[in-house]
Amino acid sequence: GEAAVEQAKLKAEANNIEAEAELSRINNARQGELTYVAATKAVVSTQSTGNMVTTLGSENIARIATSGHDNQLAMLKALGLQSTLITDGSTPLNLFNTAKGFIGQLEDGAGSSH
Protein backbone atom coordinates (compact mmCIF):
# COMPACT_ATOMS: atom_id res chain seq x y z
CA GLY A 1 0.00 0.00 0.00
CA GLU A 2 2.70 2.48 0.97
CA ALA A 3 4.68 1.72 -2.17
CA ALA A 4 1.62 2.41 -4.34
CA VAL A 5 1.03 5.72 -2.54
CA GLU A 6 4.70 6.68 -2.95
CA GLN A 7 4.59 5.68 -6.59
CA ALA A 8 1.44 7.80 -7.14
CA LYS A 9 3.11 10.81 -5.45
CA LEU A 10 6.22 10.42 -7.63
CA LYS A 11 4.10 10.07 -10.75
CA ALA A 12 2.10 13.20 -9.85
CA GLU A 13 5.32 15.09 -9.18
CA ALA A 14 6.76 13.95 -12.52
CA ASN A 15 3.56 15.04 -14.31
CA ASN A 16 3.77 18.42 -12.54
CA ILE A 17 7.41 18.88 -13.64
CA GLU A 18 6.52 17.95 -17.22
CA ALA A 19 3.58 20.39 -17.23
CA GLU A 20 5.77 23.22 -15.88
CA ALA A 21 8.44 22.47 -18.49
CA GLU A 22 5.85 22.52 -21.27
CA LEU A 23 4.40 25.80 -19.95
CA SER A 24 7.88 27.31 -19.83
CA ARG A 25 8.55 26.16 -23.39
CA ILE A 26 5.27 27.66 -24.62
CA ASN A 27 5.97 30.95 -22.80
CA ASN A 28 9.45 31.15 -24.33
CA ALA A 29 8.07 30.45 -27.79
CA ARG A 30 5.37 33.09 -27.34
CA GLN A 31 7.92 35.65 -26.12
CA GLY A 32 10.04 34.88 -29.18
CA GLU A 33 7.04 35.43 -31.44
CA LEU A 34 6.23 38.76 -29.76
CA THR A 35 9.84 39.92 -30.09
CA TYR A 36 9.87 38.94 -33.77
CA VAL A 37 6.56 40.70 -34.46
CA ALA A 38 7.71 43.85 -32.65
CA ALA A 39 10.99 43.90 -34.59
CA THR A 40 9.17 43.35 -37.87
CA LYS A 41 6.73 46.18 -37.11
CA ALA A 42 9.63 48.49 -36.24
CA VAL A 43 11.37 47.74 -39.53
CA VAL A 44 8.16 48.22 -41.52
CA SER A 45 7.40 51.46 -39.64
CA THR A 46 10.90 52.79 -40.26
CA GLN A 47 10.70 51.93 -43.95
CA SER A 48 7.24 53.46 -44.20
CA THR A 49 8.36 56.67 -42.50
CA GLY A 50 11.41 56.84 -44.74
CA ASN A 51 9.22 56.38 -47.81
CA MET A 52 6.86 59.15 -46.65
CA VAL A 53 9.75 61.55 -46.02
CA THR A 54 11.20 60.79 -49.42
CA THR A 55 7.82 61.18 -51.12
CA LEU A 56 6.86 64.44 -49.39
CA GLY A 57 10.30 66.01 -49.34
CA SER A 58 11.90 67.86 -46.46
CA GLU A 59 10.67 71.29 -47.61
CA ASN A 60 7.04 70.17 -47.64
CA ILE A 61 7.40 68.55 -44.22
CA ALA A 62 8.80 71.83 -42.86
CA ARG A 63 5.86 73.72 -44.38
CA ILE A 64 3.37 71.28 -42.86
CA ALA A 65 5.03 71.55 -39.44
CA THR A 66 4.93 75.37 -39.38
CA SER A 67 1.69 75.97 -41.29
CA GLY A 68 -0.46 76.26 -38.17
CA HIS A 69 1.84 78.78 -36.53
CA ASP A 70 2.25 80.80 -39.72
CA ASN A 71 -1.53 81.05 -40.14
CA GLN A 72 -1.98 82.12 -36.51
CA LEU A 73 0.73 84.74 -36.88
CA ALA A 74 -0.87 86.10 -40.04
CA MET A 75 -4.28 86.36 -38.33
CA LEU A 76 -2.80 88.16 -35.31
CA LYS A 77 -0.96 90.61 -37.59
CA ALA A 78 -4.21 91.25 -39.46
CA LEU A 79 -5.89 92.17 -36.16
CA GLY A 80 -3.22 94.81 -35.55
CA LEU A 81 -2.33 93.58 -32.07
CA GLN A 82 0.84 95.04 -30.60
CA SER A 83 1.19 92.66 -27.65
CA THR A 84 -0.25 89.18 -27.29
CA LEU A 85 -0.04 86.38 -24.76
CA ILE A 86 -1.06 82.98 -26.13
CA THR A 87 -1.14 79.91 -23.90
CA ASP A 88 -2.59 76.43 -24.10
CA GLY A 89 -4.09 76.81 -20.63
CA SER A 90 -2.18 73.91 -19.11
CA THR A 91 0.86 75.94 -18.02
CA PRO A 92 0.36 78.38 -15.13
CA LEU A 93 1.49 81.93 -15.70
CA ASN A 94 3.07 84.22 -13.11
CA LEU A 95 1.11 87.35 -13.86
CA PHE A 96 2.53 89.19 -10.85
CA ASN A 97 5.92 89.53 -12.53
CA THR A 98 4.20 90.39 -15.80
CA ALA A 99 2.20 93.17 -14.10
CA LYS A 100 5.36 94.50 -12.44
CA GLY A 101 6.95 94.69 -15.87
CA PHE A 102 4.03 96.70 -17.21
CA ILE A 103 4.05 99.00 -14.18
CA GLY A 104 7.81 99.40 -14.53
CA GLN A 105 7.34 100.41 -18.16
CA LEU A 106 4.68 102.93 -17.17
CA GLU A 107 6.87 104.37 -14.42
CA ASP A 108 9.83 104.61 -16.79
CA GLY A 109 7.65 106.31 -19.35
CA ALA A 110 6.21 108.73 -16.77
CA GLY A 111 9.64 109.52 -15.36
CA SER A 112 11.14 110.32 -18.75
CA SER A 113 8.30 112.73 -19.64
CA HIS A 114 8.94 114.91 -16.57
TASUL-V765909 format. One record per residue. N is the residue number from 0. RES is the residue in one letter. PHI is phi in whole degrees, -180 to 180 (* if undefined). OMEGA is omega in degrees with one decimal (none if undefined). BURIAL is 1 if it has 16 or more other ideal C-beta (glycine too) atoms within 10 Angstrom, else 0. Layout:
# TASUL-V765909
n: {N & N}
res: {RES & RES}
phi: {PHI & PHI}
omega: {OMEGA & OMEGA}
burial: {BURIAL & BURIAL}
This chain:
# TASUL-V765909
n: {0 & 1 & 2 & 3 & 4 & 5 & 6 & 7 & 8 & 9 & 10 & 11 & 12 & 13 & 14 & 15 & 16 & 17 & 18 & 19 & 20 & 21 & 22 & 23 & 24 & 25 & 26 & 27 & 28 & 29 & 30 & 31 & 32 & 33 & 34 & 35 & 36 & 37 & 38 & 39 & 40 & 41 & 42 & 43 & 44 & 45 & 46 & 47 & 48 & 49 & 50 & 51 & 52 & 53 & 54 & 55 & 56 & 57 & 58 & 59 & 60 & 61 & 62 & 63 & 64 & 65 & 66 & 67 & 68 & 69 & 70 & 71 & 72 & 73 & 74 & 75 & 76 & 77 & 78 & 79 & 80 & 81 & 82 & 83 & 84 & 85 & 86 & 87 & 88 & 89 & 90 & 91 & 92 & 93 & 94 & 95 & 96 & 97 & 98 & 99 & 100 & 101 & 102 & 103 & 104 & 105 & 106 & 107 & 108 & 109 & 110 & 111 & 112 & 113}
res: {G & E & A & A & V & E & Q & A & K & L & K & A & E & A & N & N & I & E & A & E & A & E & L & S & R & I & N & N & A & R & Q & G & E & L & T & Y & V & A & A & T & K & A & V & V & S & T & Q & S & T & G & N & M & V & T & T & L & G & S & E & N & I & A & R & I & A & T & S & G & H & D & N & Q & L & A & M & L & K & A & L & G & L & Q & S & T & L & I & T & D & G & S & T & P & L & N & L & F & N & T & A & K & G & F & I & G & Q & L & E & D & G & A & G & S & S & H}
phi: {* & -67 & -65 & -67 & -66 & -62 & -64 & -65 & -63 & -64 & -66 & -65 & -65 & -65 & -62 & -65 & -64 & -63 & -66 & -65 & -65 & -65 & -63 & -63 & -62 & -65 & -63 & -65 & -65 & -65 & -62 & -63 & -63 & -63 & -63 & -63 & -64 & -63 & -65 & -65 & -63 & -63 & -65 & -64 & -63 & -63 & -64 & -64 & -64 & -60 & -64 & -66 & -62 & -63 & -66 & -75 & 88 & -67 & -65 & -66 & -64 & -63 & -64 & -63 & -66 & -103 & -62 & -63 & -67 & -63 & -65 & -63 & -62 & -63 & -66 & -65 & -63 & -65 & -77 & 77 & -74 & -96 & -142 & -143 & -121 & -117 & -140 & -85 & 88 & -96 & -107 & -69 & -112 & -93 & -79 & -64 & -67 & -64 & -63 & -62 & -64 & -66 & -64 & -60 & -66 & -66 & -64 & -63 & -67 & -68 & -68 & -78 & -82 & -86}
omega: {-177.9 & 179.8 & 179.5 & 178.6 & 179.3 & 179.2 & 179.1 & 178.2 & -179.9 & 179.4 & 178.3 & 178.3 & 178.3 & 177.5 & 179.3 & 178.6 & 178.2 & -179.4 & 178.6 & 178.4 & 179.1 & 178.2 & 178.1 & 178.7 & 180.0 & 179.0 & 178.6 & 178.4 & -179.9 & 178.4 & 176.6 & 177.8 & -178.9 & 178.1 & 179.2 & -179.1 & 179.9 & 179.2 & 179.1 & 178.6 & 179.9 & 179.8 & -179.7 & 179.8 & 178.9 & 179.1 & -179.3 & 178.6 & 177.8 & 178.5 & 179.7 & 179.1 & 179.5 & -177.9 & -177.2 & -176.7 & -175.1 & 179.1 & 178.9 & 178.4 & 177.4 & 178.0 & 178.9 & -176.9 & -176.4 & -174.3 & -180.0 & -179.3 & 179.4 & 179.0 & 178.5 & 179.7 & 179.3 & 179.1 & 179.6 & 177.1 & 179.9 & 178.7 & 178.7 & -180.0 & 178.4 & -179.5 & -175.8 & 173.7 & -179.2 & 179.3 & 178.2 & 177.4 & -178.4 & -179.4 & -179.8 & 179.5 & 175.0 & -176.2 & 177.2 & 178.0 & 177.9 & 179.5 & 178.0 & 177.9 & 178.2 & -180.0 & 177.6 & 178.5 & 179.3 & -179.9 & 178.3 & -179.8 & -179.4 & -178.6 & -177.2 & -179.3 & 179.5 & none}
burial: {0 & 0 & 0 & 0 & 0 & 0 & 0 & 0 & 0 & 0 & 0 & 0 & 0 & 0 & 0 & 0 & 0 & 0 & 0 & 0 & 0 & 0 & 0 & 0 & 0 & 0 & 0 & 0 & 0 & 0 & 0 & 0 & 0 & 0 & 0 & 0 & 0 & 0 & 0 & 0 & 0 & 0 & 0 & 0 & 0 & 0 & 0 & 0 & 0 & 0 & 0 & 0 & 0 & 0 & 0 & 0 & 0 & 0 & 0 & 0 & 0 & 0 & 0 & 0 & 0 & 0 & 0 & 0 & 0 & 0 & 0 & 0 & 0 & 0 & 0 & 0 & 0 & 0 & 0 & 0 & 0 & 0 & 0 & 0 & 0 & 0 & 0 & 0 & 0 & 0 & 0 & 0 & 0 & 0 & 0 & 0 & 0 & 0 & 0 & 0 & 0 & 0 & 0 & 0 & 0 & 0 & 0 & 0 & 0 & 0 & 0 & 0 & 0 & 0}
